Amino acid sequence: MELFRSRIEPTGVLLVLILLMILNNYIFSKFRSSTGNGNIVKRSIATFLALIGGLAFILALPINHTLKGQILSFLGIIISAGIALSSTTVLGNLIAGFMNNSMNRFRNGDLISIGDFQGRVTRKSAFHSEIQLEDSNFVTIPNLYMASNPVKLTRKSNTVINKRSQPLKRHRNDWTN
C-alpha cells in the first residue's frame, strides 16, 4: 500500500503536465495569429511547461533528498553547457528572432531587400526567415544576419507593382511642340 501511495504524486504531476500540453495545443489551434508568431509562442510555452513539469516530476519522486539534489544539479550543468556551447549562433538567432517579431519589423507577405537578397517574406520563425526570391526560389536567412544588416522594407499593404515591358518612347513630333 505504501508503494502505491508513493507512486501517486509523480503520476499526478505527469497527468497534469500532459493535460497542460494538450490545453496549450488546443488553445493555439483555435487561436490562429495573423502575424505568424503563434507557432513561436506555442513552442515557447510548451518548452517552458516541459521544463517546469520535469522539475516538478523530479521533486515529486519518492527518493532521497540528496539524490534529488544531485539529479537537479546534473540537469543544471547539462542545460548550462548546452547554452554555453550554442550561445554564439543559436542563442543569437533566437534573440534576433525575438527582436524581429516583437518589433514587427516585417510581416509575411512584405517585400524586403537585405544584402544581395530581394524578395517576399513567406515565413518567419524563431531562428530564421524564409524569403521567396524574384526567380521563385526560396532562401532561408538567419535572424542574426537580418538584425545586423540594414533591411529595406515595402509593406504588403499599399504596394503597387507596375511592370512595363518596354520603356515609353517619344516621337520626334512630341519634342518640337
NUDREN-254360 format. One record per residue: x, y, z of N, C-alpha, C in turn; residue in one letter; residue number from 1. Coordinates in pm, whole numbers, padded with zeros to 5 digits, m for minus. Atoms other than C-alpha are relative to their C-alpha. Example, Ala and Ser with C-alpha at 12.3 -4.5 7.8 and 13.67 -1.06 7.14 Angstrom:
BEGIN
nxx->00089; nyy->m00119; nzz->00000; caxx->01230; cayy->m00450; cazz->00780; cxx->00090; cyy->00120; czz->00000; code->A; pos->1
nxx->m00082; nyy->m00119; nzz->m00006; caxx->01367; cayy->m00106; cazz->00714; cxx->m00077; cyy->00109; czz->00073; code->S; pos->2
This chain:
BEGIN
nxx->00082; nyy->m00119; nzz->00000; caxx->00000; cayy->00000; cazz->00000; cxx->00087; cyy->00126; czz->00000; code->M; pos->1
nxx->m00090; nyy->m00116; nzz->m00004; caxx->00287; cayy->00238; cazz->00079; cxx->00065; cyy->00024; czz->m00136; code->E; pos->2
nxx->m00057; nyy->m00013; nzz->00134; caxx->00439; cayy->00167; cazz->m00264; cxx->m00098; cyy->00070; czz->m00093; code->L; pos->3
nxx->00104; nyy->m00063; nzz->00082; caxx->00110; cayy->00267; cazz->m00429; cxx->m00010; cyy->00149; czz->00030; code->F; pos->4
nxx->00010; nyy->m00141; nzz->m00038; caxx->00093; cayy->00596; cazz->m00236; cxx->00120; cyy->00081; czz->m00048; code->R; pos->5
nxx->m00120; nyy->m00072; nzz->00042; caxx->00450; cayy->00686; cazz->m00326; cxx->00002; cyy->00025; czz->m00152; code->S; pos->6
nxx->00005; nyy->m00016; nzz->00146; caxx->00368; cayy->00649; cazz->m00697; cxx->m00110; cyy->00097; czz->m00045; code->R; pos->7
nxx->00113; nyy->m00085; nzz->00037; caxx->00051; cayy->00864; cazz->m00693; cxx->00046; cyy->00143; czz->m00034; code->I; pos->8
nxx->m00041; nyy->m00140; nzz->00021; caxx->00224; cayy->01204; cazz->m00664; cxx->00076; cyy->00020; czz->m00132; code->E; pos->9
nxx->m00066; nyy->m00019; nzz->00131; caxx->00468; cayy->01161; cazz->m00961; cxx->m00094; cyy->m00024; czz->m00118; code->P; pos->10
nxx->00096; nyy->00027; nzz->00106; caxx->00186; cayy->01013; cazz->m01170; cxx->m00095; cyy->00119; czz->m00017; code->T; pos->11
nxx->00086; nyy->m00119; nzz->00007; caxx->m00036; cayy->01311; cazz->m01085; cxx->00069; cyy->00116; czz->m00068; code->G; pos->12
nxx->m00076; nyy->m00108; nzz->00064; caxx->00239; cayy->01553; cazz->m01188; cxx->00007; cyy->m00025; czz->m00151; code->V; pos->13
nxx->m00005; nyy->00031; nzz->00143; caxx->00276; cayy->01372; cazz->m01522; cxx->m00134; cyy->00022; czz->m00068; code->L; pos->14
nxx->00133; nyy->m00020; nzz->00057; caxx->m00100; cayy->01375; cazz->m01583; cxx->m00032; cyy->00150; czz->m00015; code->L; pos->15
nxx->00023; nyy->m00145; nzz->00009; caxx->m00121; cayy->01749; cazz->m01507; cxx->00084; cyy->00059; czz->m00114; code->V; pos->16
nxx->m00086; nyy->m00047; nzz->00108; caxx->00174; cayy->01811; cazz->m01743; cxx->m00059; cyy->m00036; czz->m00136; code->L; pos->17
nxx->00060; nyy->00043; nzz->00127; caxx->00009; cayy->01611; cazz->m02022; cxx->m00125; cyy->00082; czz->m00030; code->I; pos->18
nxx->00121; nyy->m00081; nzz->00021; caxx->m00320; cayy->01797; cazz->m01972; cxx->00035; cyy->00144; czz->m00038; code->L; pos->19
nxx->m00042; nyy->m00136; nzz->00034; caxx->m00141; cayy->02134; cazz->m01983; cxx->00054; cyy->00007; czz->m00144; code->L; pos->20
nxx->m00050; nyy->00003; nzz->00138; caxx->00036; cayy->02035; cazz->m02307; cxx->m00115; cyy->m00012; czz->m00100; code->M; pos->21
nxx->00118; nyy->00014; nzz->00088; caxx->m00295; cayy->01925; cazz->m02464; cxx->m00077; cyy->00131; czz->m00004; code->I; pos->22
nxx->00070; nyy->m00129; nzz->m00005; caxx->m00458; cayy->02251; cazz->m02348; cxx->00076; cyy->00106; czz->m00080; code->L; pos->23
nxx->m00081; nyy->m00093; nzz->00078; caxx->m00169; cayy->02452; cazz->m02496; cxx->m00021; cyy->m00023; czz->m00150; code->N; pos->24
nxx->00021; nyy->00034; nzz->00140; caxx->m00209; cayy->02270; cazz->m02828; cxx->m00141; cyy->00040; czz->m00045; code->N; pos->25
nxx->00138; nyy->m00033; nzz->00034; caxx->m00588; cayy->02318; cazz->m02824; cxx->m00020; cyy->00151; czz->m00013; code->Y; pos->26
nxx->00017; nyy->m00146; nzz->00002; caxx->m00571; cayy->02690; cazz->m02744; cxx->00064; cyy->00058; czz->m00126; code->I; pos->27
nxx->m00067; nyy->m00058; nzz->00116; caxx->m00320; cayy->02762; cazz->m03021; cxx->m00052; cyy->m00054; czz->m00132; code->F; pos->28
nxx->00064; nyy->00044; nzz->00124; caxx->m00508; cayy->02551; cazz->m03275; cxx->m00126; cyy->00082; czz->m00026; code->S; pos->29
nxx->00119; nyy->m00085; nzz->00016; caxx->m00817; cayy->02766; cazz->m03212; cxx->00038; cyy->00145; czz->m00026; code->K; pos->30
nxx->m00044; nyy->m00138; nzz->00011; caxx->m00624; cayy->03093; cazz->m03194; cxx->00108; cyy->00008; czz->m00106; code->F; pos->31
nxx->m00096; nyy->m00013; nzz->00111; caxx->m00461; cayy->03149; cazz->m03532; cxx->00045; cyy->00144; czz->m00008; code->R; pos->32
nxx->m00055; nyy->m00136; nzz->00004; caxx->m00233; cayy->03451; cazz->m03533; cxx->00021; cyy->00043; czz->m00144; code->S; pos->33
nxx->m00018; nyy->m00052; nzz->00135; caxx->m00236; cayy->03669; cazz->m03842; cxx->00144; cyy->00039; czz->m00027; code->S; pos->34
nxx->m00139; nyy->m00040; nzz->00019; caxx->00126; cayy->03773; cazz->m03787; cxx->00093; cyy->m00119; czz->m00015; code->T; pos->35
nxx->m00085; nyy->00118; nzz->00013; caxx->00259; cayy->03416; cazz->m03782; cxx->00085; cyy->m00026; czz->00122; code->G; pos->36
nxx->m00080; nyy->00018; nzz->m00121; caxx->00405; cayy->03447; cazz->m03432; cxx->m00059; cyy->m00106; czz->00093; code->N; pos->37
nxx->00067; nyy->00095; nzz->m00088; caxx->00160; cayy->03196; cazz->m03281; cxx->00078; cyy->m00128; czz->00021; code->G; pos->38
nxx->m00076; nyy->00124; nzz->m00010; caxx->00379; cayy->02896; cazz->m03355; cxx->00121; cyy->00017; czz->00092; code->N; pos->39
nxx->m00115; nyy->m00027; nzz->m00086; caxx->00678; cayy->03055; cazz->m03182; cxx->m00044; cyy->00004; czz->00146; code->I; pos->40
nxx->00052; nyy->m00011; nzz->m00136; caxx->00472; cayy->03138; cazz->m02875; cxx->m00043; cyy->m00137; czz->00051; code->V; pos->41
nxx->00045; nyy->00134; nzz->m00038; caxx->00317; cayy->02790; cazz->m02872; cxx->00119; cyy->m00088; czz->00040; code->K; pos->42
nxx->m00118; nyy->00081; nzz->m00030; caxx->00659; cayy->02623; cazz->m02881; cxx->00070; cyy->00049; czz->00126; code->R; pos->43
nxx->m00065; nyy->m00055; nzz->m00120; caxx->00798; cayy->02858; cazz->m02616; cxx->m00075; cyy->m00043; czz->00126; code->S; pos->44
nxx->00081; nyy->00041; nzz->m00115; caxx->00510; cayy->02782; cazz->m02380; cxx->00015; cyy->m00150; czz->00024; code->I; pos->45
nxx->m00017; nyy->00145; nzz->m00015; caxx->00543; cayy->02407; cazz->m02448; cxx->00136; cyy->m00033; czz->00061; code->A; pos->46
nxx->m00133; nyy->00023; nzz->m00057; caxx->00917; cayy->02421; cazz->m02372; cxx->00003; cyy->00037; czz->00147; code->T; pos->47
nxx->00006; nyy->m00044; nzz->m00140; caxx->00855; cayy->02617; cazz->m02052; cxx->m00078; cyy->m00102; czz->00085; code->F; pos->48
nxx->00080; nyy->00099; nzz->m00073; caxx->00583; cayy->02367; cazz->m01945; cxx->00079; cyy->m00130; czz->00020; code->L; pos->49
nxx->m00078; nyy->00123; nzz->m00012; caxx->00812; cayy->02071; cazz->m02016; cxx->00112; cyy->00016; czz->00103; code->A; pos->50
nxx->m00106; nyy->m00024; nzz->m00098; caxx->01094; cayy->02227; cazz->m01813; cxx->m00054; cyy->00002; czz->00142; code->L; pos->51
nxx->00060; nyy->m00008; nzz->m00134; caxx->00874; cayy->02312; cazz->m01515; cxx->m00059; cyy->m00136; czz->00040; code->I; pos->52
nxx->00057; nyy->00133; nzz->m00030; caxx->00693; cayy->01975; cazz->m01541; cxx->00108; cyy->m00101; czz->00034; code->G; pos->53
nxx->m00110; nyy->00091; nzz->m00030; caxx->01025; cayy->01788; cazz->m01547; cxx->00056; cyy->00024; czz->00139; code->G; pos->54
nxx->m00048; nyy->m00032; nzz->m00135; caxx->01144; cayy->01972; cazz->m01238; cxx->m00099; cyy->m00045; czz->00107; code->L; pos->55
nxx->00102; nyy->00043; nzz->m00097; caxx->00813; cayy->01908; cazz->m01059; cxx->m00002; cyy->m00152; czz->00013; code->A; pos->56
nxx->m00003; nyy->00146; nzz->m00004; caxx->00833; cayy->01539; cazz->m01153; cxx->00118; cyy->m00051; czz->00082; code->F; pos->57
nxx->m00118; nyy->00042; nzz->m00077; caxx->01185; cayy->01506; cazz->m01015; cxx->m00021; cyy->00027; czz->00149; code->I; pos->58
nxx->00025; nyy->m00031; nzz->m00141; caxx->01081; cayy->01680; cazz->m00692; cxx->m00107; cyy->m00090; czz->00061; code->L; pos->59
nxx->00107; nyy->00086; nzz->m00051; caxx->00777; cayy->01450; cazz->m00660; cxx->00041; cyy->m00147; czz->00011; code->A; pos->60
nxx->m00044; nyy->00140; nzz->m00008; caxx->00978; cayy->01128; cazz->m00696; cxx->00025; cyy->m00042; czz->00145; code->L; pos->61
nxx->m00021; nyy->00048; nzz->m00137; caxx->00990; cayy->00914; cazz->m00380; cxx->00145; cyy->m00048; czz->00022; code->P; pos->62
nxx->m00141; nyy->00034; nzz->m00020; caxx->01371; cayy->00924; cazz->m00349; cxx->00059; cyy->00095; czz->00104; code->I; pos->63
nxx->m00070; nyy->m00076; nzz->m00102; caxx->01620; cayy->01066; cazz->m00100; cxx->00024; cyy->00144; czz->m00048; code->N; pos->64
nxx->m00017; nyy->m00142; nzz->00034; caxx->01658; cayy->01447; cazz->m00089; cxx->00139; cyy->00028; czz->m00058; code->H; pos->65
nxx->m00134; nyy->m00024; nzz->00054; caxx->02032; cayy->01431; cazz->m00154; cxx->00010; cyy->m00050; czz->m00145; code->T; pos->66
nxx->00001; nyy->00051; nzz->00137; caxx->01974; cayy->01220; cazz->m00467; cxx->m00077; cyy->00096; czz->m00092; code->L; pos->67
nxx->00073; nyy->m00100; nzz->00078; caxx->01712; cayy->01473; cazz->m00587; cxx->00089; cyy->00121; czz->m00028; code->K; pos->68
nxx->m00092; nyy->m00112; nzz->00018; caxx->01967; cayy->01750; cazz->m00535; cxx->00107; cyy->m00029; czz->m00103; code->G; pos->69
nxx->m00102; nyy->00038; nzz->00098; caxx->02228; cayy->01560; cazz->m00734; cxx->m00058; cyy->m00004; czz->m00141; code->Q; pos->70
nxx->00064; nyy->00006; nzz->00132; caxx->01985; cayy->01498; cazz->m01020; cxx->m00027; cyy->00141; czz->m00053; code->I; pos->71
nxx->00028; nyy->m00138; nzz->00042; caxx->01880; cayy->01865; cazz->m01028; cxx->00128; cyy->00075; czz->m00034; code->L; pos->72
nxx->m00127; nyy->m00068; nzz->00033; caxx->02242; cayy->01987; cazz->m01019; cxx->00058; cyy->m00054; czz->m00130; code->S; pos->73
nxx->m00046; nyy->00057; nzz->00127; caxx->02331; cayy->01746; cazz->m01302; cxx->m00078; cyy->00059; czz->m00118; code->F; pos->74
nxx->00081; nyy->m00062; nzz->00106; caxx->02041; cayy->01880; cazz->m01511; cxx->00040; cyy->00145; czz->m00021; code->L; pos->75
nxx->m00045; nyy->m00138; nzz->00011; caxx->02156; cayy->02234; cazz->m01435; cxx->00131; cyy->00011; czz->m00076; code->G; pos->76
nxx->m00128; nyy->00000; nzz->00071; caxx->02507; cayy->02152; cazz->m01557; cxx->m00022; cyy->m00029; czz->m00148; code->I; pos->77
nxx->00028; nyy->00035; nzz->00141; caxx->02370; cayy->01993; cazz->m01878; cxx->m00062; cyy->00119; czz->m00073; code->I; pos->78
nxx->00066; nyy->m00115; nzz->00063; caxx->02145; cayy->02293; cazz->m01952; cxx->00099; cyy->00115; czz->m00016; code->I; pos->79
nxx->m00101; nyy->m00106; nzz->00008; caxx->02426; cayy->02540; cazz->m01876; cxx->00102; cyy->m00027; czz->m00110; code->S; pos->80
nxx->m00096; nyy->00035; nzz->00105; caxx->02669; cayy->02354; cazz->m02101; cxx->m00062; cyy->00016; czz->m00138; code->A; pos->81
nxx->00069; nyy->m00015; nzz->00128; caxx->02413; cayy->02345; cazz->m02382; cxx->m00014; cyy->00146; czz->m00041; code->G; pos->82
nxx->00013; nyy->m00143; nzz->00028; caxx->02352; cayy->02718; cazz->m02356; cxx->00136; cyy->00061; czz->m00033; code->I; pos->83
nxx->m00133; nyy->m00057; nzz->00023; caxx->02724; cayy->02797; cazz->m02336; cxx->00056; cyy->m00041; czz->m00136; code->A; pos->84
nxx->m00055; nyy->00047; nzz->00126; caxx->02815; cayy->02585; cazz->m02639; cxx->m00074; cyy->00056; czz->m00121; code->L; pos->85
nxx->00078; nyy->m00047; nzz->00115; caxx->02536; cayy->02717; cazz->m02860; cxx->m00033; cyy->00147; czz->00007; code->S; pos->86
nxx->00041; nyy->m00138; nzz->m00024; caxx->02521; cayy->03073; cazz->m02736; cxx->00033; cyy->00092; czz->m00116; code->S; pos->87
nxx->m00039; nyy->m00096; nzz->00103; caxx->02701; cayy->03239; cazz->m03025; cxx->m00095; cyy->m00002; czz->m00119; code->T; pos->88
nxx->00086; nyy->00005; nzz->00119; caxx->02474; cayy->03116; cazz->m03304; cxx->m00146; cyy->m00021; czz->00035; code->T; pos->89
nxx->00140; nyy->00034; nzz->m00028; caxx->02161; cayy->02956; cazz->m03170; cxx->m00066; cyy->00106; czz->00088; code->V; pos->90
nxx->00058; nyy->m00100; nzz->m00089; caxx->02102; cayy->03197; cazz->m02885; cxx->m00006; cyy->00137; czz->m00068; code->L; pos->91
nxx->00001; nyy->m00126; nzz->00074; caxx->02199; cayy->03492; cazz->m03106; cxx->m00114; cyy->00006; czz->m00100; code->G; pos->92
nxx->00113; nyy->00005; nzz->00094; caxx->01948; cayy->03384; cazz->m03374; cxx->m00133; cyy->00005; czz->00072; code->N; pos->93
nxx->00123; nyy->m00001; nzz->m00077; caxx->01684; cayy->03324; cazz->m03109; cxx->m00033; cyy->00140; czz->00051; code->L; pos->94
nxx->00022; nyy->m00136; nzz->m00050; caxx->01730; cayy->03669; cazz->m02956; cxx->m00034; cyy->00094; czz->m00115; code->I; pos->95
nxx->00030; nyy->m00084; nzz->00117; caxx->01737; cayy->03832; cazz->m03301; cxx->m00140; cyy->m00030; czz->m00053; code->A; pos->96
nxx->00135; nyy->00035; nzz->00042; caxx->01419; cayy->03641; cazz->m03394; cxx->m00105; cyy->00059; czz->00092; code->G; pos->97
nxx->00092; nyy->m00062; nzz->m00096; caxx->01251; cayy->03759; cazz->m03075; cxx->m00008; cyy->00150; czz->m00026; code->F; pos->98
nxx->m00002; nyy->m00144; nzz->00028; caxx->01361; cayy->04113; cazz->m03157; cxx->m00078; cyy->00033; czz->m00128; code->M; pos->99
nxx->00072; nyy->m00023; nzz->00126; caxx->01233; cayy->04093; cazz->m03518; cxx->m00150; cyy->m00016; czz->00019; code->N; pos->100
nxx->00143; nyy->00025; nzz->m00018; caxx->00899; cayy->03951; cazz->m03405; cxx->m00064; cyy->00100; czz->00094; code->N; pos->101
nxx->00061; nyy->m00093; nzz->m00095; caxx->00845; cayy->04185; cazz->m03113; cxx->m00006; cyy->00142; czz->m00056; code->S; pos->102
nxx->00001; nyy->m00133; nzz->00059; caxx->00935; cayy->04497; cazz->m03310; cxx->m00088; cyy->00008; czz->m00124; code->M; pos->103
nxx->00083; nyy->00006; nzz->00120; caxx->00719; cayy->04384; cazz->m03604; cxx->00067; cyy->00074; czz->m00117; code->N; pos->104
nxx->m00074; nyy->m00066; nzz->00108; caxx->00988; cayy->04497; cazz->m03849; cxx->m00061; cyy->m00032; czz->m00135; code->R; pos->105
nxx->00063; nyy->00042; nzz->00125; caxx->00829; cayy->04298; cazz->m04130; cxx->m00091; cyy->m00117; czz->00030; code->F; pos->106
nxx->00099; nyy->00107; nzz->m00017; caxx->00545; cayy->04051; cazz->m04174; cxx->00004; cyy->m00092; czz->m00121; code->R; pos->107
nxx->00012; nyy->00089; nzz->00114; caxx->00468; cayy->03759; cazz->m04400; cxx->m00070; cyy->00075; czz->m00114; code->N; pos->108
nxx->00057; nyy->m00066; nzz->00116; caxx->00397; cayy->03890; cazz->m04749; cxx->00068; cyy->00132; czz->m00034; code->G; pos->109
nxx->m00069; nyy->m00125; nzz->00028; caxx->00613; cayy->04203; cazz->m04720; cxx->00117; cyy->m00025; czz->m00095; code->D; pos->110
nxx->m00116; nyy->00006; nzz->00088; caxx->00878; cayy->04273; cazz->m04982; cxx->00119; cyy->00060; czz->00075; code->L; pos->111
nxx->m00119; nyy->m00051; nzz->m00068; caxx->01227; cayy->04309; cazz->m04835; cxx->00122; cyy->m00016; czz->m00089; code->I; pos->112
nxx->m00128; nyy->00008; nzz->00067; caxx->01575; cayy->04367; cazz->m04963; cxx->00107; cyy->00008; czz->00109; code->S; pos->113
nxx->m00106; nyy->00005; nzz->m00101; caxx->01871; cayy->04266; cazz->m04747; cxx->00124; cyy->m00059; czz->m00066; code->I; pos->114
nxx->m00122; nyy->00046; nzz->00066; caxx->02223; cayy->04237; cazz->m04880; cxx->m00025; cyy->m00023; czz->m00147; code->G; pos->115
nxx->00022; nyy->00036; nzz->00140; caxx->02210; cayy->04060; cazz->m05216; cxx->m00136; cyy->m00065; czz->m00022; code->D; pos->116
nxx->00129; nyy->00069; nzz->00010; caxx->01866; cayy->03911; cazz->m05144; cxx->m00113; cyy->00101; czz->m00008; code->F; pos->117
nxx->00117; nyy->m00085; nzz->00016; caxx->01542; cayy->04068; cazz->m05257; cxx->m00118; cyy->m00090; czz->m00031; code->Q; pos->118
nxx->00115; nyy->00084; nzz->00025; caxx->01202; cayy->03904; cazz->m05235; cxx->m00109; cyy->00020; czz->00104; code->G; pos->119
nxx->00117; nyy->m00006; nzz->m00088; caxx->00881; cayy->03837; cazz->m05042; cxx->00018; cyy->m00094; czz->00117; code->R; pos->120
nxx->m00011; nyy->00081; nzz->m00121; caxx->00880; cayy->03710; cazz->m04684; cxx->m00114; cyy->m00102; czz->m00002; code->V; pos->121
nxx->00103; nyy->00105; nzz->00000; caxx->00697; cayy->03376; cazz->m04680; cxx->m00019; cyy->m00062; czz->00137; code->T; pos->122
nxx->00013; nyy->00063; nzz->m00132; caxx->00770; cayy->03253; cazz->m04328; cxx->00103; cyy->00058; czz->00095; code->R; pos->123
nxx->m00090; nyy->m00045; nzz->m00105; caxx->00920; cayy->03379; cazz->m04005; cxx->m00001; cyy->m00104; czz->00111; code->K; pos->124
nxx->m00006; nyy->00092; nzz->m00113; caxx->01042; cayy->03154; cazz->m03727; cxx->00094; cyy->00058; czz->00104; code->S; pos->125
nxx->m00083; nyy->m00050; nzz->m00110; caxx->01243; cayy->03186; cazz->m03408; cxx->00146; cyy->00016; czz->m00041; code->A; pos->126
nxx->m00141; nyy->m00001; nzz->00034; caxx->01577; cayy->03124; cazz->m03580; cxx->00032; cyy->00056; czz->m00138; code->F; pos->127
nxx->m00026; nyy->m00047; nzz->00136; caxx->01538; cayy->03226; cazz->m03945; cxx->m00129; cyy->00048; czz->m00065; code->H; pos->128
nxx->00114; nyy->m00043; nzz->00080; caxx->01311; cayy->03384; cazz->m04204; cxx->00019; cyy->m00054; czz->m00141; code->S; pos->129
nxx->m00006; nyy->00054; nzz->00135; caxx->01226; cayy->03238; cazz->m04543; cxx->m00051; cyy->00105; czz->m00097; code->E; pos->130
nxx->00033; nyy->m00101; nzz->00099; caxx->01216; cayy->03465; cazz->m04847; cxx->m00010; cyy->m00066; czz->m00137; code->I; pos->131
nxx->00013; nyy->00045; nzz->00138; caxx->01086; cayy->03387; cazz->m05194; cxx->00060; cyy->00107; czz->m00090; code->Q; pos->132
nxx->m00071; nyy->m00093; nzz->00087; caxx->01319; cayy->03549; cazz->m05445; cxx->m00080; cyy->00028; czz->m00126; code->L; pos->133
nxx->00069; nyy->m00037; nzz->00123; caxx->01216; cayy->03709; cazz->m05775; cxx->m00008; cyy->m00114; czz->m00099; code->E; pos->134
nxx->00001; nyy->00114; nzz->00092; caxx->01305; cayy->03389; cazz->m05963; cxx->m00075; cyy->m00121; czz->00057; code->D; pos->135
nxx->00086; nyy->00101; nzz->m00065; caxx->01060; cayy->03190; cazz->m05739; cxx->00075; cyy->m00100; czz->00086; code->S; pos->136
nxx->m00076; nyy->00085; nzz->m00092; caxx->01339; cayy->03020; cazz->m05544; cxx->m00015; cyy->00055; czz->00141; code->N; pos->137
nxx->00010; nyy->m00038; nzz->m00140; caxx->01336; cayy->03026; cazz->m05165; cxx->00139; cyy->00002; czz->00061; code->F; pos->138
nxx->m00126; nyy->m00007; nzz->m00072; caxx->01622; cayy->03131; cazz->m04942; cxx->m00034; cyy->00020; czz->00148; code->V; pos->139
nxx->00018; nyy->m00012; nzz->m00143; caxx->01648; cayy->03098; cazz->m04565; cxx->00112; cyy->00089; czz->00053; code->T; pos->140
nxx->m00098; nyy->m00095; nzz->m00052; caxx->01818; cayy->03390; cazz->m04392; cxx->m00006; cyy->m00004; czz->00152; code->I; pos->141
nxx->00000; nyy->00001; nzz->m00147; caxx->01926; cayy->03362; cazz->m04025; cxx->m00040; cyy->00137; czz->00056; code->P; pos->142
nxx->00046; nyy->m00124; nzz->m00062; caxx->01768; cayy->03621; cazz->m03796; cxx->00115; cyy->00087; czz->00047; code->N; pos->143
nxx->m00116; nyy->m00078; nzz->m00043; caxx->02110; cayy->03725; cazz->m03667; cxx->00054; cyy->00084; czz->m00116; code->L; pos->144
nxx->m00044; nyy->m00075; nzz->00118; caxx->02207; cayy->03829; cazz->m04023; cxx->m00096; cyy->00115; czz->m00028; code->Y; pos->145
nxx->00099; nyy->m00104; nzz->00026; caxx->01882; cayy->04024; cazz->m04059; cxx->00007; cyy->00111; czz->00105; code->M; pos->146
nxx->m00009; nyy->m00101; nzz->m00105; caxx->01936; cayy->04202; cazz->m03727; cxx->00126; cyy->00084; czz->m00012; code->A; pos->147
nxx->m00127; nyy->m00073; nzz->00008; caxx->02292; cayy->04305; cazz->m03810; cxx->00022; cyy->00069; czz->m00135; code->S; pos->148
nxx->m00010; nyy->m00065; nzz->00130; caxx->02229; cayy->04426; cazz->m04168; cxx->m00125; cyy->00083; czz->m00026; code->N; pos->149
nxx->00119; nyy->m00082; nzz->00029; caxx->02000; cayy->04700; cazz->m04299; cxx->m00099; cyy->m00074; czz->m00089; code->P; pos->150
nxx->00108; nyy->00063; nzz->00075; caxx->01666; cayy->04580; cazz->m04432; cxx->m00085; cyy->00107; czz->m00064; code->V; pos->151
nxx->00089; nyy->m00092; nzz->00070; caxx->01479; cayy->04774; cazz->m04698; cxx->m00135; cyy->m00071; czz->m00011; code->K; pos->152
nxx->00131; nyy->00063; nzz->m00015; caxx->01108; cayy->04709; cazz->m04650; cxx->m00105; cyy->00072; czz->m00082; code->L; pos->153
nxx->00120; nyy->m00051; nzz->00066; caxx->00799; cayy->04754; cazz->m04867; cxx->m00116; cyy->m00084; czz->00053; code->T; pos->154
nxx->00113; nyy->00072; nzz->m00062; caxx->00479; cayy->04662; cazz->m04682; cxx->m00089; cyy->m00063; czz->m00105; code->R; pos->155
nxx->00093; nyy->00070; nzz->00088; caxx->00234; cayy->04418; cazz->m04836; cxx->m00120; cyy->00087; czz->m00032; code->K; pos->156
nxx->00111; nyy->m00090; nzz->00024; caxx->m00046; cayy->04668; cazz->m04793; cxx->00054; cyy->00129; czz->m00062; code->S; pos->157
nxx->m00034; nyy->m00125; nzz->00069; caxx->m00038; cayy->04984; cazz->m05005; cxx->00117; cyy->m00016; czz->m00097; code->N; pos->158
nxx->m00107; nyy->00023; nzz->00095; caxx->00204; cayy->04828; cazz->m05253; cxx->m00059; cyy->m00015; czz->m00139; code->T; pos->159
nxx->00042; nyy->00010; nzz->00139; caxx->00156; cayy->04879; cazz->m05625; cxx->00123; cyy->m00037; czz->m00080; code->V; pos->160
nxx->m00112; nyy->00044; nzz->00083; caxx->00381; cayy->04688; cazz->m05860; cxx->m00039; cyy->00022; czz->m00144; code->I; pos->161
nxx->00026; nyy->m00032; nzz->00139; caxx->00397; cayy->04818; cazz->m06215; cxx->00118; cyy->m00051; czz->m00080; code->N; pos->162
nxx->m00106; nyy->00059; nzz->00078; caxx->00596; cayy->04614; cazz->m06461; cxx->m00028; cyy->00032; czz->m00147; code->K; pos->163
nxx->00015; nyy->m00036; nzz->00139; caxx->00635; cayy->04763; cazz->m06807; cxx->00095; cyy->m00085; czz->m00083; code->R; pos->164
nxx->m00085; nyy->00081; nzz->00085; caxx->00765; cayy->04551; cazz->m07085; cxx->00100; cyy->00084; czz->m00077; code->S; pos->165
nxx->m00090; nyy->m00087; nzz->00073; caxx->00916; cayy->04844; cazz->m07274; cxx->m00012; cyy->00141; czz->00055; code->Q; pos->166
nxx->00010; nyy->m00138; nzz->m00046; caxx->01002; cayy->05199; cazz->m07177; cxx->m00080; cyy->00084; czz->m00098; code->P; pos->167
nxx->00075; nyy->m00091; nzz->00086; caxx->00793; cayy->05483; cazz->m07311; cxx->00092; cyy->00063; czz->m00103; code->L; pos->168
nxx->m00078; nyy->m00062; nzz->00107; caxx->00916; cayy->05617; cazz->m07644; cxx->m00070; cyy->00128; czz->m00042; code->K; pos->169
nxx->00055; nyy->m00126; nzz->00048; caxx->00867; cayy->05974; cazz->m07751; cxx->00027; cyy->00009; czz->m00150; code->R; pos->170
nxx->m00018; nyy->m00024; nzz->00143; caxx->00812; cayy->06055; cazz->m08112; cxx->00068; cyy->00135; czz->m00021; code->H; pos->171
nxx->m00071; nyy->m00123; nzz->00030; caxx->01011; cayy->06329; cazz->m08276; cxx->m00093; cyy->00122; czz->00002; code->R; pos->172
nxx->00096; nyy->m00109; nzz->00003; caxx->00697; cayy->06541; cazz->m08314; cxx->m00035; cyy->00048; czz->00141; code->N; pos->173
nxx->00032; nyy->m00039; nzz->m00137; caxx->00642; cayy->06540; cazz->m07936; cxx->00100; cyy->00100; czz->00054; code->D; pos->174
nxx->m00102; nyy->m00090; nzz->m00049; caxx->00966; cayy->06726; cazz->m07878; cxx->m00008; cyy->00140; czz->m00061; code->W; pos->175
nxx->00003; nyy->m00130; nzz->00067; caxx->00902; cayy->07003; cazz->m08125; cxx->m00119; cyy->00085; czz->00044; code->T; pos->176
nxx->00118; nyy->m00077; nzz->m00039; caxx->00561; cayy->07106; cazz->m07994; cxx->00016; cyy->00069; czz->00127; code->N; pos->177
